[in-house]
Amino acid sequence: MSLIKKLPDAEFEIMKVVWANEPPISSALIMEQLGREREWKAQTILTLMVRLVDRGFLRTEKNGKERTYYPMIAKEDYLKFETGDFMERFHGNSFASLVATLYNGKKMKPNDLDELEKWLKDRRD
């Protein structure tokens, strides 16, 4: 896996569309899905896609008048990177700190803790 860098939110939105569709993905498909959802203009989407190619997240090929795109970084690899970065920056790599923050912030309910405990027990066996 190459060195992954954090994506700005707009570029991450494009990658979510890319990961959700079977490659190759056409620029028209991305524009259709994001243009409708985010009301972004075609030029904005194309500019963001060029950035993703430059950053190594996408590979592009020209097929006639249409460009197609292929993901170069798997969704799972990016999520692993982002989660690890988040844990290190905000919780000092402490899972207990993360859980405490979620629980004290009312983002985690007592039954979530029961589910987490079951998950941990299953991992030990």
C-alpha positions in Angstrom: 0.0 0.0 0.0 1.4 3.4 -0.9 1.5 6.4 1.4 -2.1 7.6 1.8 -2.9 11.2 2.6 -6.0 12.6 4.1 -8.6 13.7 1.5 -10.5 17.0 1.7 -14.2 16.4 2.2 -15.2 17.2 -1.4 -12.7 14.7 -2.8 -13.8 12.1 -0.3 -17.4 12.6 -1.6 -16.2 11.7 -5.1 -14.3 8.7 -3.8 -17.4 7.4 -2.1 -19.2 7.4 -5.5 -16.2 5.7 -7.1 -16.1 3.0 -4.4 -19.8 2.5 -4.6 -19.8 1.6 -8.3 -18.1 -1.1 -10.3 -15.1 0.2 -12.2 -14.5 1.7 -14.7 -16.6 4.7 -13.6 -17.4 7.3 -16.2 -17.1 11.0 -15.4 -20.8 11.2 -16.5 -21.9 8.8 -13.8 -20.0 10.7 -11.1 -21.5 14.0 -12.3 -24.9 12.5 -12.4 -24.7 11.2 -8.9 -22.9 14.1 -7.2 -24.4 16.8 -9.4 -27.9 15.8 -8.3 -27.0 15.2 -4.7 -24.6 18.1 -4.0 -25.7 20.4 -6.8 -22.1 20.7 -7.9 -21.3 22.0 -11.4 -19.6 19.7 -13.9 -16.4 21.8 -13.9 -16.1 21.5 -10.1 -16.4 17.7 -10.3 -13.9 17.5 -13.1 -11.4 19.6 -11.2 -11.7 17.5 -8.1 -11.3 14.3 -10.2 -8.1 15.7 -11.7 -6.8 16.3 -8.1 -7.6 12.7 -7.2 -5.7 11.5 -10.2 -2.7 13.7 -9.2 -2.8 12.4 -5.6 -2.9 8.8 -6.8 -6.4 7.9 -5.7 -7.7 7.5 -9.2 -6.3 6.3 -12.5 -8.0 7.6 -15.7 -8.3 6.4 -19.3 -9.8 8.2 -22.2 -12.3 6.2 -24.2 -13.4 8.2 -27.2 -14.9 11.4 -25.8 -15.4 10.0 -22.3 -13.0 9.6 -19.5 -13.2 6.6 -17.2 -11.8 6.2 -13.8 -10.4 3.4 -11.7 -9.8 3.5 -7.9 -6.1 3.1 -7.0 -6.7 3.0 -3.3 -9.3 0.6 -1.8 -12.0 2.0 0.4 -11.0 -0.3 3.3 -7.4 0.9 3.1 -8.5 4.5 3.2 -10.9 3.9 6.1 -8.1 2.1 8.0 -5.8 5.1 7.4 -8.4 7.6 8.5 -9.4 5.6 11.6 -5.8 5.2 12.6 -5.1 8.9 12.2 -8.2 9.8 14.2 -7.3 7.4 17.0 -3.7 8.7 17.2 -4.6 12.4 17.0 -7.6 12.6 19.2 -7.3 9.6 21.5 -3.6 8.8 21.8 -4.3 5.4 20.3 -6.4 4.6 23.3 -9.5 2.6 22.5 -10.7 3.2 26.1 -10.5 7.0 25.5 -12.6 6.7 22.3 -15.3 4.6 24.0 -15.4 6.9 27.1 -15.8 9.9 24.8 -18.6 8.3 22.9 -20.3 7.1 26.0 -19.9 10.4 27.9 -21.1 12.3 24.9 -24.3 10.2 24.8 -23.3 8.9 21.4 -23.1 5.4 22.8 -26.0 3.7 24.6 -25.7 1.0 27.4 -26.8 -1.7 24.9 -23.9 -0.6 22.6 -21.5 -1.4 25.5 -23.1 -4.8 25.8 -22.6 -5.4 22.1 -19.0 -4.2 22.3 -18.3 -6.5 25.3 -19.7 -9.5 23.3 -17.6 -8.5 20.3 -14.5 -8.4 22.5 -15.2 -11.8 24.0 -15.7 -13.3 20.5 -12.3 -12.0 19.5 -10.6 -13.5 22.5 -12.0 -17.0 21.8 
